[in-house]
Amino acid sequence: MAIVRRTKIVATIGPATESEPALDSLIKAGVDVLRLNFSHGSVEEHIARARSIRRIGNENSRHLAILVDLQGPKIRTRKFRHGSVDLAVGDSFCLNTECPDGEGDSEQVGVTYKKLPQDVKAGDTLVLDDGRIVLQVTAIDGPRIECTVETGGELSDNKGINLKGGGLTAKVLTDKDRADIKTAALINCDYLAVSFPRNADDIIQARKLLEAEGCMAGLVAKIERAEALDNLEEIIKASDAIMIARGDLGVEIGDAKLPAVQKDIIRTARRLNCVVITATQMMESMRDNPIPTRAEVFDVANAVLDGTDAVMLSAETATGRYPTRTLRAMSDICLNAEQESRAVKSRHRIDDIFDRVDEAIAMATMYTANHLNVRAIATLTESGSTSLWMSRISSRIPIFALSRHESTNRKVNLYRGVFPVFFPTVHTNHAEANMEAIELMKEHRTIADGDLVIITKGDLMGTGGGTNAMKIVEVGNMPSFIA
């Protein structure tokens, strides 16, 4: 049997991958989720990209999920007269909210967020351009934030600004985000990522706006603010997935703290039955080089070993020179990391009491599968919940989510170890349903005669939350059910 990659890969679509041949190449290479970054590009471009993803995905018989990533309240410098300035350590420099766009110079530059002077005080540290420039605030004078340069270098147009330690009060959902949520609903996205949430209310508000547009996409909370770590569990519980956005988060808490924080976020998300994506600069060097660095190989592998559901490519596939090659390299790293024993041992919820029958069935299935020579699991599902719970248990056993709903098939494609299969028929005859499920798994060349397979479903098939049965089936000997 061929080894199938369990960790999912999210790839960002941009100028390097928006053409149909480039998209087709990514899809054939095994991408699972396509990210549309709404910080860049027009509405028309995003709609066109989404249509291409759906069509080419269908042509390749893939249930690809689309993730729309909102820009959020990204605070940036405005433009300089000559595109950039050089700042030396010890220089005085001013962030002036009243400096016109395009009038920045060696003494000052404008800022997009008008309330920034109210959010900072003397002694604070402002980090610009992902940490390349560091400014120490010395005084506030109306719209002017007077600073001393602590880490110098070239500062160019439209660079991000973070307050070290967090605490900026900019609203999470901007006017642009509200308009973009309408576009996300129009293209029927499968996931919507909310940038810079501070608490659960930010996620709840985004969900209400999305559902008001008739879209039931999953909500992804991007963990990139220091204060989000203080509210991590409530944010996770309000979300369908979280993204460890290591760029802005590293700037706010310090890069040295990121590894331990990343491990804690993954562990907490899995404990709370939430999907987790690890993102930002995972294969950054492959924007320009055909092979990754060994540090990048270790980075991706460690995220897999820690239990992340997905790893993400950003600029590597959006604007990089080797998008498909990068995806294949990342896939190979994931496959090899998944063979390590630490990736398949789990005591997740072993001592818990379950409130729901379908959840108990999911946990019992995984316990049985991991203690019996089971080749595959088939879960007949309406919403995908059963397969989500199963995917929280580390295992090498593939979980096939069989659903008649295309939206469910696309959504579960983000879950680690879960593989969606379109299952159009709702049978009242359970023996026929079992036979069809087995035949579908055979088509995927995962099982053969003599293998043991576990099938889960509900007595009232087609009813959400109704999973109440688990059967162990020997392939090729269907009448011999082991109860």
N, C-alpha and C positions, 0 to 999 in steps of 0.2 A: 504494500500500500504506500502511496506517495505521502510524504510528510507535508502537511498543510500549515501554513503560517497562521498562528492564532492571534498574535498582536496585530491590531489594525493600523493602517497608515492613512493619515490625512495629508493631502497635498493641496497647496494653494495655487489657484489658477491666476495667471497674469499674462503679460505679453509673450512670454516664452512658451506658454502652453495653451493659449486660447484657440489656436487654429485646430481644425478638425483632425489633421494627421497627428498633431502633438497630443491632443486629448486621447485619440485612439491608442497611441503608443503608451500613455500613462495607464490607461484602463487595461490594456493587454498585459502590462507589467505588474498589475495586481493592486492598484490603488483602491481603497475602500470608501473614502469620503473625500469629496472635493469642496474646498473652502473658497468662498467668494469674499474677499476682503473689501468691505464697503468704505474703507479709508481711502481707497483709490478707485478711479474709474467712474464712468457715468452710469445712470440707471439703464440706459439702452444697452450698454456693454454688458452689464450684469445679466440682464434678461436674455440677451443673445447667448451668453456663456451657459446659462442654466438650460436653455433649450437644446444646445449642442450636447451638454452632459447627458440629459435625459435620452436623447435620440441615440447617441453613440453607445451609451450604457445599455439600452435595449438591444441594439444590434449585436452587442457582445454578451447578451444574456446575463447582465450584471445588475444587481439591485443596489445601485450607488446612491449614497446619501449626499445631500447638498447642505453644507454648513454656511450660513450667512453670518459674517462677523461684523458687528456694528463698530463704528469708529469710537464712539464714546467721547467723553470730555478731554480729549488729548490737548494738553496745554503746550503751546509752541512759541518760539520766538517768531517775530515777523521778519521781513526781508531786509537785507543790507543794500546800501547804494551800489556796492561793487560785488555783491554775491557772498562775501565772507570777510572776516577780519581775523587777525592773529592776536591772541591774548597771551600775555606773559605772566608768570607767577608774580604776585604783588601788585599787578595793575589794578586801578580802580575801574569799575565797569557798572553800568546802570541798566536795569530792566525797567523800562518806562512804558506804562500802559497807554500813554498819550503820544508816544513817538509814532509818526505815520508809517504805514507799510512802505518799505522801499527806501526809508531814510535812516536805517541803522548805520552806525559807524564804529570807530574804535572806542568810543566813549559810552554809547548806549544803543539799545535796540528795542523795538516794540514787542509787546506780548499779546497773545490772543485772548487771554483770560483777564478781564478787567478787574476782578476782585482779588487778584493775586496779592496786592499789597496788604489787604485785610487778613490774609491767611498766614502771613509770615511775620517774623519779628527779628530784631537784631540778635545775632548768634546762630540763626538757622543756617542750614546748608542746602543750597540748591544745586541739583545735579542736572547737567544739560547733555544732550546728544549721547544718551545711554552711558553716561559716566565719563565721557571723554573730557568734559569741561566741568570743573567744580568751583562754585562761587560761595563765599562766606558773606552772609547778609550783615552789613554794618549799621544800616539805618533805614528807616522808612520816612519818606517825605512826600505825602500826598500820593500821586500816581507813580512816584519814583521809588524803586528798591535799589538802594546804594549797596554795592558789593565790592569785595576784594577777591581777586582771582587766586584760588588755591591750587588748581590744576589747570595749566594753560594749554594752548594749542589753537588750531584753526576752528572758528565757529562760523558756520554757514547758515543759509536761510532755512527757516521753518524747522528748527530742531526742537525736540521734546524737552520739557522742563519737569523735573520731579522734585518734591520736597523730601529730603532724606528723613526717614521715620514716619512719613505720611502725614495726613491731616488737612489736605486741601479739600475745600468744601464744594467744588464744582458739581452741579447736578449730573447724575449718571447718564440720564437720557436727554440728549440735546434735541433741538428742533430738527436737526439733520437726522438723528437716530429715529425720531418719530416718523419722519417721512420715509426713511429706509425700511422701517418695519412694514409699512404698506407694500413696498416693493418686495420684501421677503415673502409676504403672504401671497402676492401676485404670482411669484414664481413657484409657490408651494414648496418652500424649503422644508427640510427635515429637521434641522437644528438651527437655532438662533443664538449666537454668542453675544452676551452682554459684557461690555468692557467697563472695567473699574468699579464693579459693585462693592459697596461697603457693608451691606447687610442684606437680610432676606427680603426686606421690603423692596429693594431695587429690582430683584428678580421677579417678585410678585407683580410689581407694576408693569414690567415688560411683558409678562405672560398675559395680563389683562388686555394690554394694547394689541398683542398679537392675536389673541382669541377673538377680540372685537372685530378683527379683519377676517375671521373665519378660518384661521390657520391654527392647527393643533401641533405645531412643531415642538420638539423638545427644547428646553432652555439650558444653555451652557453658561455657567458663571465663570468668567475669566478671573483667576486669582492673581491680581497684579498690584494691589494696594496693601500697604502694611497693616492698615486697620481691618482689612478683610480677614487676616489671620486671627484676629481677636473674635471674629464672628463666624469662624469657619464652619462649625457644625450646623448653624442655622442657615447659612448660605447653601450648604450641601443639601440639606433637607428640602429646601425650596426649589432645587434645581434637578434637572434630569442628568446633567453631566457637568463636570468642572474641567477647566483648562488651567494648567499651571503655566502661566504666561511669564516666563522667567526673565524677560527683558526688563519691563518696568518694575516687577517685583524685586529683582536683584538690585536695581538702582535704589529702591526705597529702603530695603533692609540690609543691603550690602551683599555682594556676590558670595563672600565667604560663608554666609549663613544659608545659602540656597540649597546645597545638597541635603542637609538634615531636614530643612523645611519641606523639600520635595518629597522625601521619604515619608514624612509625617502626613502630608496631604494625601498621598496615594493610599497609605494605610487607613486613614480616617474615611476617605471616600469609599473604599471597598467595604469597610465595616458597616457603613450606612447605606450599602447597596446602591451606590452612585457610580456612574461611569466616569473615568478620569482620562484626560488627554495630557500628555507631556509635550510642551512646545518651546520653541524659540532657539534658533541657532544650533539645532541638533547635528546638522551636517553642513554648517555654514561654509566651510572651506570649499565645498563642492559647487558653490556658485561659480567658481573660476577654475577648479581643478577636477580632473577625472576620477580621483580616488579620495576617500576621506582620511583625515588624520587618525592616528591611533587613539587620541583623546576622545574624538567623536565616536569611534567604535565603542569605547568603554562607556561613554555617556548614554548612548542608545541601549546598549546591553544592560546597564545597571537599571535603567527605567523599566525594562522588560522584567528583569529579575525581581524588582520591587512590586510588580503587579499592575503596571499601567495598562489600561485597555488599548490605548492608541498612542502613537508617536507622530509628531506633525512636522511637515516641511513647509517653510514660509517662502522666503526669497529664493531658496534653493530651486524651487519649481516655478515660482512666479516670474523671476527674471534671470535665473541662472543659465549657464551655458550647457549643463548636462542634466536636465530634469529627469528624464527616464533612467539614465544611468544612476543618478542619485537615489531614485526610488528603489531600484533593484539592489543597490548596495545596502540601503537601510533594511530592506526585506531580508537579505541574507544575514545581517547582524541579528535581527529578531529571531529568525529560524534557529540560529545556532544558540542563542541565549535561552531559547525555550527548551532546549534539550538538557539544560542544567537541572539537577534534582531540586534545587531551591525553587524553581519555577513551577513545580508540580506538587509541592507539599502544602497542605492547608488544614488548619483547625478552625476555619471561619465559622462562627456561630454554633460550634459543636455543643455548647452547653445552653443555648438559647431555648426559650419557649416561644412557639410561633402562634400568631393570632389568626392566621388564615390557612385554610386547607391547601390552597394551591401553592402557597409558599412552603408549607411542610412537605408537600409532594416533591417540590423542586429540590429541597435539601436532602430528602430521603433518596432521591434519584442519584444525586451526586455522591452521596456516601456509598450507596450500593455500587455505582459504577467504578469508584476508586478502590473498592475492595473485592471486585469480581473482574474477571477478564472480559470486560465489555468493550466492544470495538467502537460503538457510536451511540449517540442519544438522539432521538427524534421527539421534539415537543410540538404538538399541534396547538397553535396559539392564535388568539385574536389580537391581543394588545402587545405581546412580547414580554410581559412581566415574568412569566415562568422561566424563559430563557435568560433574562437578566439575572434573576436570583441564582440560577445554575452557574452563570458565568462568574459569579463572585467566588466560587470554589476553584482553586487551582487544580488543573488536570490536563492531561494530554489528550483526553477523549473529545472528539469533535461533537459539538451540540448543533443539530440541525433544527432551525426554527421554521416550521412549516405553517405558512399562513396564506389565506386567500386575499389578504389586504396588502396592496403594494406599499402603502405608507408604513405598515409594520415591518415588512421585509427590508425596506430602506433603513428604518430606524435601528433595527437590531444589528445592522451591518457594522455599527460602531462598537458592539460589545465584544470583548475579548473571547475568542474561542467559539463564537456563535456564527453560523453560516445560514443565511436566509434561503429558503426554497419556496417557490410559489406552489401552493397546494389549494387548487380552486374548489374542490368538492367538500361539502359538509355531509358526511354520511351518518345515517342512523344505524347502519350496520357496521359495528366496530371491527369485525373481522376484515371487511373490505377496506376499511380505513387503514388498518395495520398493514395489509398487503400493499396498498398504494404507497404508504410511507416507506416500506422496505424497498420497493422498486425504485423510488426516487433516490434513495441513498445508494443503491447499486449503480444508478446512472452516474453518480458522482465518484464512482470507483473507490468508495470508502470501505465497503463491506463485501463479504463473499459468503457463499454457503458454509455453514458451520459456525459462523460468528454469532456472538451474543449481542443483542441490541436492546436498549431500553426505550419504550414508547410511553409518553405521557399525554393524556388528553382528558376531556370532561365527558361525563355521561350525556350531558346536553351539549353536543358539539355545536360550535358557532356562538356560544355564549361567553362573553368576556368574564374572566375571573372564575371560570367554572372547572378548571383542572382539578380532578379528584381521583385520578387513577394512574397507576404505573404498572406496566407489564414488561416482563423480560422475555424476549423472543429469540429463538434460535433460527437464524436465516436458513431457509431451505427446509425447515421442519415447522412450519407455521402452526399446525394444530397443537404442538407441544408447548403450551404456555406454562411458564413457571410463575406461580402467583407470588 
